[in-house]
Amino acid sequence: MQLDPTLLTFSLYLLLILSIGIIAYLRTKNFSDYILGGRRLGPLVTALSAGASDMSGWLLMGLPGSIFKSGLAQSWIAIGLLIGAYFNWRLVAGRLRVHTECNHNALTLPDFFLHRFGTTGQWVKTIAALAILLFFTLYCASGMVAGAQLFTTIFHLPYLQALLLSALATIIYTFIGGFLAVSWSDTLQASLMLFALILTPIMIVVSLGGWSEIQEQMELAIQTHQIAYANLIHNVNFITIVSAAAWGLGYFGQPHILARFMAVDSAKTMRNARRIGMTWMLLCLFGAVAIGYLGISYFQAHPNQAAAVHKNNEMIFIELIHYLFNPWIIGILLSAILAAVMSTLSAQLLMASSTLTQDFYRSYFRRNAHQRELVWMSRLAVLLISCLALYIALDENNSILGLVSRAWAGFGAAFGPLILFALFSSKTTGTAALTGIVVGGLTVIFWPLFQEQVLGDVIFGYHEPLYEIIPGFILSALSIYLVSTFGSPATPTMKLQFKAADAKYHREK
């Protein structure tokens, strides 16, 4: 029987990921190892793990597909993400590493809020933990849907079988190896993603015979479809651009990305990690945009190969690699797509399980639980969150982008302003923090309904929906400022603790 090279390569990748999980299992000695890798990550692993856990299948499927369909006007999300990621590294990364360590070596964001905000910290911790569980369950479901669609395409399986198979691969190595497995595999997966996103545009140019042929085919495509593919503002208005660019605000509140900052070995590492991370992100986003843009010329020149792409524009990357590469390389590049899905899903599963273990089980039921018990409880929490996410993902008509955008906005609005105030202002109080989480989270949930029923979907004269992260972020930040300014002031102990952490950060950076 002749082996399928694509299937063999893809299977070897899955075995490699599971092997990483086993090695990490042997290195995991306590709860801190399982949740944050013992705070031992260097700049390369920190940067690539943060990037891979951020960029899901959207990077290799959603973004190229939207560029292919509508042109460079769809790249405003990428521009916003680049700006947001840079300021997240610049403003938050090092400070969060030091402040969480100074606040009783906090292992999760809710744990940090508990010790940062004194007597009201327990309420802040509880509400924050509930918000994390809610939004991460939705987030995990979106990753499982994306993985199922990929496996359905590759192996021609029914949706349910593809869903279970793709989810099982991620669940196993997250369950076994915890943070170390997720971070080490993220490094491999980030490298695979970069390889795929740089190689594919080059092969499109080579296959078409050079840039002049690409320009010629692009002109034909513009005449055929009446779309100004190279125009950043074609068929978009001010609200559309603002809503797309506002995705960058979400970075300040994403727990699975912030956890990478908390796990680094020291604040000094952040400078090199930032350079590596931003370079990786810039190259990956450029590659994804290039695939979508150059793919317009490719399929204009090969209309007999374009049926699947015109039916589902998000299939553009998968279709291109099938036409451009041999079966062995196809297996590697398909593994890159799976890597994008697995890296984000595993990070989200781990963060949700750590919240359930540290912020509920340990806080309310087993305060004196020993380390091995907490590790195994976290593993059981991975299974519990996975089951809930799988239940949501059973509906194959779920919108991946819809689930992701709501969860991204929820985290960005509920936690983003609070993280910035907590790291930059000693006057921020627990009551203000609690108000900010509730206001930001509820605004994200109810804004679409308010916009439709009250505003009639008209914002500043434009008939275009405004992304809910914008009002959520603004109202959350405003409520934190007002309550901290006009409510009961922060205690002297809280201010001293903040100043000590801030001084330590400035010494170490």
C-alpha positions as CSV (number, residue, x, y, z in Angstrom):
1,M,0.0,0.0,0.0
2,Q,1.4,3.4,-1.0
3,L,1.6,6.0,1.7
4,D,0.1,9.4,1.1
5,P,3.0,11.9,1.7
6,T,0.7,14.7,2.7
7,L,-1.1,12.5,5.3
8,L,2.2,11.1,6.6
9,T,3.8,14.5,7.0
10,F,0.7,15.8,8.8
11,S,0.6,12.8,11.1
12,L,4.3,13.1,12.0
13,Y,3.7,16.7,13.0
14,L,0.9,15.6,15.4
15,L,3.2,13.0,16.9
16,L,5.9,15.6,17.4
17,I,3.5,17.9,19.2
18,L,2.4,15.0,21.5
19,S,6.0,14.2,22.2
20,I,6.6,17.8,23.3
21,G,3.7,17.3,25.7
22,I,5.3,14.2,27.2
23,I,8.6,15.9,27.7
24,A,6.9,18.9,29.4
25,Y,5.0,16.5,31.6
26,L,8.4,15.2,32.9
27,R,9.6,18.7,33.6
28,T,6.4,19.8,35.4
29,K,7.0,19.5,39.1
30,N,4.5,21.9,40.7
31,F,1.5,24.2,40.0
32,S,3.6,27.1,39.0
33,D,5.3,25.0,36.4
34,Y,2.0,23.8,35.0
35,I,0.5,27.3,34.9
36,L,3.4,29.6,34.1
37,G,6.4,27.3,33.4
38,G,8.0,28.3,36.6
39,R,8.6,31.9,35.2
40,R,11.6,30.6,33.3
41,L,10.9,31.6,29.7
42,G,13.6,33.3,27.6
43,P,13.0,36.0,25.0
44,L,12.6,33.7,21.9
45,V,10.1,31.4,23.5
46,T,8.2,34.3,25.1
47,A,8.0,36.2,21.8
48,L,7.0,33.3,19.6
49,S,4.6,31.9,22.2
50,A,2.9,35.2,22.6
51,G,2.6,35.6,18.9
52,A,1.4,32.1,18.2
53,S,-1.2,32.1,21.0
54,D,-2.5,35.4,19.6
55,M,-2.7,34.5,15.9
56,S,-5.2,31.7,15.3
57,G,-6.5,30.2,12.0
58,W,-7.7,33.7,11.2
59,L,-4.1,34.6,10.2
60,L,-3.8,31.8,7.6
61,M,-7.4,31.5,6.5
62,G,-9.6,34.4,7.4
63,L,-7.2,37.3,6.6
64,P,-6.0,36.0,3.2
65,G,-9.6,35.2,2.3
66,S,-10.9,38.6,3.1
67,I,-8.1,40.3,1.1
68,F,-8.8,37.9,-1.9
69,K,-12.5,38.9,-1.8
70,S,-12.3,42.6,-1.2
71,G,-8.7,43.8,-1.6
72,L,-6.3,45.6,0.7
73,A,-9.2,47.6,2.3
74,Q,-9.6,44.5,4.5
75,S,-6.1,44.9,6.0
76,W,-7.1,47.6,8.5
77,I,-7.5,44.9,11.2
78,A,-3.9,43.8,10.6
79,I,-2.8,47.4,10.9
80,G,-4.7,47.9,14.1
81,L,-3.3,44.6,15.5
82,L,0.3,45.6,14.8
83,I,-0.1,49.0,16.6
84,G,-1.9,47.4,19.5
85,A,0.6,44.6,19.9
86,Y,3.5,47.0,19.9
87,F,2.1,49.2,22.6
88,N,1.1,46.1,24.6
89,W,4.8,45.0,24.6
90,R,6.0,48.5,25.3
91,L,3.6,49.5,28.0
92,V,2.3,46.3,29.7
93,A,4.8,43.4,29.3
94,G,7.6,44.3,31.7
95,R,5.4,46.1,34.2
96,L,3.0,43.1,34.4
97,R,5.9,40.7,34.9
98,V,7.2,42.7,37.9
99,H,3.8,43.7,39.5
100,T,2.5,40.1,39.5
101,E,5.6,38.9,41.1
102,C,5.5,41.6,43.7
103,N,1.8,40.9,44.5
104,H,2.3,37.5,46.1
105,N,3.8,35.9,43.0
106,A,0.3,36.0,41.3
107,L,-0.1,33.2,38.8
108,T,-3.3,34.5,37.1
109,L,-4.8,37.9,36.4
110,P,-7.7,37.4,39.0
111,D,-5.0,36.5,41.5
112,F,-3.1,39.7,40.7
113,F,-6.3,41.7,41.1
114,L,-6.9,40.1,44.5
115,H,-3.6,41.2,46.0
116,R,-3.4,44.5,44.1
117,F,-6.7,45.9,45.3
118,G,-6.8,45.2,49.1
119,T,-10.1,44.5,50.8
120,T,-12.2,44.6,47.7
121,G,-9.8,42.5,45.8
122,Q,-11.7,39.3,46.5
123,W,-14.8,40.6,44.7
124,V,-12.6,41.8,41.8
125,K,-11.0,38.4,41.6
126,T,-14.3,36.5,41.5
127,I,-16.0,38.7,38.9
128,A,-12.8,38.7,36.7
129,A,-12.6,34.9,37.0
130,L,-16.2,34.5,35.9
131,A,-15.7,36.8,32.9
132,I,-12.6,34.8,31.9
133,L,-14.5,31.5,32.0
134,L,-17.4,32.9,30.0
135,F,-15.3,34.5,27.2
136,F,-12.7,31.8,27.0
137,T,-15.4,29.1,26.6
138,L,-16.6,31.0,23.6
139,Y,-13.0,31.5,22.4
140,C,-12.2,27.8,22.7
141,A,-15.3,26.9,20.8
142,S,-14.3,29.1,17.9
143,G,-10.9,27.4,17.8
144,M,-12.5,23.9,17.7
145,V,-14.8,25.0,14.9
146,A,-11.8,26.2,12.9
147,G,-9.9,22.9,13.5
148,A,-13.0,20.9,12.5
149,Q,-13.3,22.7,9.2
150,L,-9.6,22.1,8.5
151,F,-9.8,18.4,9.2
152,T,-13.0,18.1,7.2
153,T,-11.2,19.6,4.2
154,I,-8.0,17.6,4.5
155,F,-9.4,14.2,5.5
156,H,-12.9,14.5,4.0
157,L,-14.5,13.5,7.3
158,P,-18.0,14.3,8.6
159,Y,-18.0,17.4,10.7
160,L,-18.5,15.6,14.1
161,Q,-15.6,13.3,13.5
162,A,-13.4,16.1,12.4
163,L,-14.3,18.2,15.4
164,L,-13.5,15.4,17.9
165,L,-10.2,14.5,16.1
166,S,-8.9,18.0,15.9
167,A,-9.9,19.0,19.4
168,L,-8.4,15.8,20.9
169,A,-5.0,16.5,19.5
170,T,-4.9,19.9,21.3
171,I,-6.5,18.7,24.5
172,I,-4.0,15.8,25.0
173,Y,-0.8,17.8,24.9
174,T,-2.3,20.7,26.9
175,F,-3.7,18.2,29.5
176,I,-0.3,16.4,29.8
177,G,2.3,19.1,29.6
178,G,0.6,22.4,30.7
179,F,2.3,25.7,30.1
180,L,5.7,24.3,29.1
181,A,4.2,22.1,26.5
182,V,2.0,24.9,25.1
183,S,5.0,27.4,25.1
184,W,7.5,25.0,23.5
185,S,5.0,23.8,20.9
186,D,4.0,27.5,20.2
187,T,7.7,28.1,19.3
188,L,7.6,25.3,16.8
189,Q,4.2,26.3,15.5
190,A,5.2,30.0,15.1
191,S,8.2,29.0,13.1
192,L,5.9,26.8,10.8
193,M,3.5,29.6,10.4
194,L,6.2,32.1,9.4
195,F,7.7,29.5,6.9
196,A,4.3,29.0,5.3
197,L,3.4,32.7,5.1
198,I,6.8,33.7,3.5
199,L,7.2,30.8,1.1
200,T,3.7,30.8,-0.4
201,P,3.8,34.4,-1.8
202,I,7.2,33.7,-3.3
203,M,5.9,30.6,-5.1
204,I,2.9,32.5,-6.4
205,V,5.3,35.1,-8.0
206,V,7.5,32.3,-9.4
207,S,4.6,30.3,-10.8
208,L,3.1,33.3,-12.6
209,G,6.5,34.2,-14.2
210,G,7.2,37.5,-12.4
211,W,5.8,40.7,-11.2
212,S,4.8,42.0,-14.7
213,E,2.5,39.0,-15.2
214,I,1.0,39.6,-11.7
215,Q,0.2,43.2,-12.6
216,E,-1.4,42.2,-15.9
217,Q,-3.6,39.6,-14.2
218,M,-4.5,42.1,-11.5
219,E,-5.7,44.7,-14.0
220,L,-7.9,42.0,-15.6
221,A,-9.3,41.1,-12.2
222,I,-10.1,44.7,-11.5
223,Q,-11.9,45.1,-14.8
224,T,-13.8,41.8,-14.3
225,H,-14.9,42.3,-10.7
226,Q,-15.0,46.2,-10.5
227,I,-13.0,46.1,-7.3
228,A,-10.0,48.5,-6.6
229,Y,-8.0,45.7,-4.9
230,A,-5.0,47.9,-4.3
231,N,-7.0,50.7,-2.6
232,L,-7.0,50.8,1.2
233,I,-10.3,52.7,1.3
234,H,-12.2,51.0,-1.4
235,N,-15.9,50.5,-0.4
236,V,-15.1,51.3,3.3
237,N,-16.1,54.3,5.4
238,F,-14.7,56.0,8.5
239,I,-16.6,53.8,10.9
240,T,-15.4,50.6,9.1
241,I,-11.8,51.7,9.4
242,V,-12.1,52.7,13.0
243,S,-13.9,49.4,14.0
244,A,-11.2,47.3,12.2
245,A,-8.3,49.2,13.6
246,A,-9.8,49.1,17.1
247,W,-9.0,45.4,17.3
248,G,-5.6,46.6,18.5
249,L,-7.2,47.8,21.8
250,G,-8.0,44.2,22.6
251,Y,-4.4,43.3,23.3
252,F,-4.3,45.0,26.7
253,G,-6.8,42.6,28.1
254,Q,-6.2,39.2,26.6
255,P,-5.3,36.8,29.5
256,H,-3.6,34.2,27.3
257,I,-1.2,36.8,25.8
258,L,-0.6,38.5,29.1
259,A,0.2,35.1,30.7
260,R,3.3,35.0,28.4
261,F,4.5,38.3,29.9
262,M,4.0,37.0,33.4
263,A,6.0,33.8,32.6
264,V,9.2,35.5,31.3
265,D,12.4,35.1,33.4
266,S,12.8,38.9,34.0
267,A,11.7,42.3,32.8
268,K,15.1,42.8,31.1
269,T,14.1,40.0,28.7
270,M,11.2,42.0,27.3
271,R,13.2,44.3,25.0
272,N,14.6,41.4,23.0
273,A,11.3,39.5,23.2
274,R,9.5,42.6,21.9
275,R,11.9,42.9,18.9
276,I,11.5,39.2,18.0
277,G,7.8,39.2,18.6
278,M,7.1,42.3,16.5
279,T,9.3,41.2,13.7
280,W,7.6,37.8,13.6
281,M,4.2,39.4,13.6
282,L,5.0,42.0,10.9
283,L,6.4,39.2,8.6
284,C,3.4,37.0,9.2
285,L,0.8,39.7,8.6
286,F,2.6,40.8,5.5
287,G,2.7,37.2,4.3
288,A,-1.0,36.7,4.9
289,V,-1.9,39.9,3.1
290,A,0.4,39.0,0.2
291,I,-1.2,35.6,-0.1
292,G,-4.6,37.1,-0.4
293,Y,-3.5,39.8,-2.8
294,L,-1.3,37.8,-5.1
295,G,-3.9,35.0,-5.0
296,I,-6.2,37.4,-7.0
297,S,-3.8,37.3,-9.9
298,Y,-3.1,33.6,-9.6
299,F,-6.8,32.6,-9.8
300,Q,-7.4,35.2,-12.5
301,A,-4.7,33.4,-14.5
302,H,-6.1,29.9,-13.6
303,P,-9.9,30.3,-13.6
304,N,-10.3,26.5,-13.9
305,Q,-8.8,26.1,-10.4
306,A,-10.8,28.8,-8.7
307,A,-14.2,27.1,-8.1
308,A,-13.5,26.2,-4.4
309,V,-12.1,29.6,-3.6
310,H,-15.0,31.5,-5.1
311,K,-17.4,29.3,-3.1
312,N,-15.4,29.9,0.2
313,N,-12.8,32.6,0.0
314,E,-11.2,31.4,3.3
315,M,-10.0,28.3,1.4
316,I,-7.5,30.4,-0.6
317,F,-4.4,29.4,1.3
318,I,-5.3,25.6,1.3
319,E,-6.1,25.7,-2.4
320,L,-2.9,27.6,-3.4
321,I,-0.6,25.2,-1.6
322,H,-2.3,22.2,-3.3
323,Y,-1.5,23.8,-6.7
324,L,1.9,25.2,-5.9
325,F,3.7,22.5,-3.9
326,N,4.5,18.8,-3.9
327,P,2.7,16.5,-1.5
328,W,5.5,16.5,1.1
329,I,5.6,20.3,1.3
330,I,1.8,20.4,1.3
331,G,1.8,18.3,4.5
332,I,4.2,20.7,6.2
333,L,2.1,23.7,5.1
334,L,-1.2,22.2,6.2
335,S,0.5,21.5,9.5
336,A,1.2,25.3,9.7
337,I,-2.6,25.9,9.5
338,L,-3.2,23.4,12.2
339,A,-0.4,25.0,14.2
340,A,-2.2,28.4,14.1
341,V,-5.4,26.8,15.4
342,M,-3.8,24.6,18.0
343,S,-1.5,27.2,19.5
344,T,-4.3,29.6,20.2
345,L,-6.7,27.0,21.4
346,S,-4.2,25.4,23.8
347,A,-3.3,28.8,25.3
348,Q,-7.0,29.5,25.9
349,L,-7.7,26.1,27.4
350,L,-4.8,26.5,29.8
351,M,-5.8,29.9,30.9
352,A,-9.4,28.9,31.5
353,S,-8.3,25.8,33.5
354,S,-5.8,27.9,35.6
355,T,-8.6,30.3,36.4
356,L,-11.0,27.5,37.5
357,T,-8.2,25.9,39.6
358,Q,-6.5,28.9,41.2
359,D,-9.4,31.3,41.4
360,F,-12.2,29.0,42.4
361,Y,-11.0,25.6,43.6
362,R,-8.1,26.8,45.6
363,S,-9.6,30.0,46.8
364,Y,-13.0,28.7,47.9
365,F,-12.6,24.9,48.5
366,R,-9.0,23.8,49.1
367,R,-6.9,26.6,50.3
368,N,-4.2,24.2,51.5
369,A,-4.2,21.9,48.5
370,H,-0.7,20.5,47.8
371,Q,1.0,21.2,44.5
372,R,0.4,17.8,42.8
373,E,-3.3,18.1,43.6
374,L,-3.5,21.5,42.0
375,V,-1.7,20.3,38.9
376,W,-4.2,17.4,38.5
377,M,-7.1,19.7,39.2
378,S,-5.9,21.9,36.4
379,R,-5.8,18.9,34.1
380,L,-9.3,18.0,35.0
381,A,-10.3,21.6,34.4
382,V,-8.9,21.4,30.9
383,L,-11.2,18.5,30.2
384,L,-14.2,20.3,31.7
385,I,-13.7,23.5,29.7
386,S,-13.0,21.4,26.6
387,C,-16.4,19.6,27.0
388,L,-18.3,22.9,27.3
389,A,-16.5,24.3,24.2
390,L,-17.1,21.1,22.3
391,Y,-20.8,21.4,23.0
392,I,-21.0,24.9,21.7
393,A,-18.9,23.9,18.6
394,L,-21.3,21.0,17.7
395,D,-23.2,23.5,15.6
396,E,-21.1,23.6,12.4
397,N,-22.9,26.8,11.3
398,N,-21.2,28.7,14.1
399,S,-19.4,31.8,12.8
400,I,-15.8,31.6,13.8
401,L,-15.2,35.3,13.3
402,G,-18.4,36.1,15.3
403,L,-17.3,34.0,18.3
404,V,-13.7,35.4,18.1
405,S,-14.7,39.1,17.7
406,R,-17.2,38.9,20.7
407,A,-14.6,37.2,23.0
408,W,-11.8,39.5,21.9
409,A,-14.0,42.6,22.6
410,G,-15.1,41.1,25.9
411,F,-11.6,40.7,27.2
412,G,-10.3,44.0,25.7
413,A,-13.1,46.1,27.2
414,A,-13.4,44.3,30.6
415,F,-9.7,44.0,31.4
416,G,-7.8,46.3,29.0
417,P,-8.4,49.6,30.8
418,L,-8.1,47.9,34.2
419,I,-4.7,46.5,33.3
420,L,-3.4,49.9,32.2
421,F,-4.8,51.7,35.3
422,A,-3.5,48.9,37.6
423,L,0.0,49.2,36.2
424,F,0.2,53.0,35.8
425,S,-1.8,54.5,38.6
426,S,-1.4,54.0,42.4
427,K,-4.8,55.7,42.9
428,T,-6.8,52.9,41.2
429,T,-9.1,51.3,43.8
430,G,-10.8,47.9,44.1
431,T,-14.2,49.5,43.7
432,A,-13.1,51.2,40.5
433,A,-11.6,48.0,39.2
434,L,-14.8,46.1,39.8
435,T,-16.8,48.8,38.1
436,G,-14.5,48.8,35.1
437,I,-14.8,45.0,34.6
438,V,-18.6,45.1,34.9
439,V,-19.2,48.2,32.7
440,G,-16.8,47.0,30.0
441,G,-18.2,43.5,29.9
442,L,-21.8,44.5,29.9
443,T,-21.2,47.1,27.2
444,V,-19.8,44.5,24.9
445,I,-22.7,42.2,25.5
446,F,-25.5,44.8,25.0
447,W,-24.0,47.3,22.6
448,P,-25.0,45.5,19.4
449,L,-28.7,45.4,20.7
450,F,-28.5,49.1,21.7
451,Q,-27.0,50.1,18.4
452,E,-29.7,48.3,16.5
453,Q,-32.8,49.1,18.6
454,V,-31.9,52.7,19.8
455,L,-29.5,54.1,17.3
456,G,-31.0,52.4,14.2
457,D,-27.5,51.2,13.2
458,V,-26.5,54.8,12.4
459,I,-23.2,56.0,14.0
460,F,-22.1,59.6,13.2
461,G,-24.3,59.5,10.1
462,Y,-22.9,56.2,8.8
463,H,-25.1,53.1,8.4
464,E,-22.4,50.8,9.7
465,P,-22.1,48.9,13.0
466,L,-19.4,50.1,15.4
467,Y,-17.3,47.4,16.9
468,E,-18.4,47.0,20.5
469,I,-14.8,47.1,21.9
470,I,-14.7,50.8,21.2
471,P,-17.6,51.9,23.5
472,G,-16.8,49.1,25.9
473,F,-13.2,50.2,26.3
474,I,-14.0,53.9,26.6
475,L,-16.8,53.5,29.2
476,S,-14.7,51.0,31.2
477,A,-11.8,53.4,31.3
478,L,-14.0,56.4,32.2
479,S,-15.7,54.5,35.0
480,I,-12.4,53.4,36.5
481,Y,-11.1,57.0,36.4
482,L,-14.3,58.5,37.9
483,V,-14.7,56.0,40.7
484,S,-11.0,56.2,41.6
485,T,-11.1,60.1,41.5
486,F,-14.4,60.8,43.3
487,G,-14.9,57.6,45.4
488,S,-13.0,56.3,48.4
489,P,-9.3,56.7,47.9
490,A,-6.8,53.9,47.7
491,T,-5.3,52.9,51.0
492,P,-1.7,53.9,52.0
493,T,-0.8,50.2,51.9
494,M,-2.0,49.8,48.3
495,K,-0.1,53.0,47.2
496,L,3.1,51.8,48.9
497,Q,2.9,48.4,47.4
498,F,2.3,49.9,43.9
499,K,5.3,52.3,44.3
500,A,7.6,49.4,45.4
501,A,6.6,47.4,42.4
502,D,7.0,50.3,40.1
503,A,10.4,51.2,41.5
504,K,11.5,47.5,41.0
505,Y,10.4,47.6,37.4
506,H,12.4,50.7,36.6
507,R,15.5,49.2,38.2
508,E,15.1,45.9,36.2
509,K,14.0,47.1,32.8
